[in-house]
Amino acid sequence: MNTEKQQPTPQEGETHQSEQYEVHITGNVSGQIAVGHHIHQTYQPREQTSISSEELATLQALLKDLKTRVATDAPPELKDAALERVNELEEAILTDQPDLTTMEYVMRWFAKRLPALAGTVASVVVHPIVGKLVEAAGDALADEFRRRFGGTSTP
């Protein structure tokens, strides 16, 4: 974002000096922006959605089952790489800000190299508990999750 403060030429009869701001926003940007002088904004955080210890245990069991299935069903020449992708997926899901890019990459990796396991991987990514984790990270991330993986807002 580039912000330039420009001082206009005073007009005849003006007794005060006004300011003009020119703002250029590029790229994939979401959220609020305010430009000007003496701006006051307030932020009202939305209620955070968190998961219970039981839901976390369920998610960890899903990831463990995925690792077991990959270790059993992946051909020997892809097994190590596939397990590495599952570990990346686990890290991407269980961070404070779930990493949607890694989640999408892992799904595509399995779809391309091990399509027989791609559905199992996708079922973890789109699991409702993962959705709750993403929702807890904020509206922008939740909207991006829905854009990438489909679905609707949680109530």
Secondary structure, DSSP 8 states (H G I E B T S, - for coil): -EEEEE-----TT--S---EEEEE--SS--S----SSS--------------HHHHHHHHHHHHHHHHHHHHHS-HHHHHHHHHHHHHHHHHHSSSS--HHHHHHHHHHHHHH-HHHHHHHHHHHT-HHHHHHHHHT-HHHHHHHHHHH------
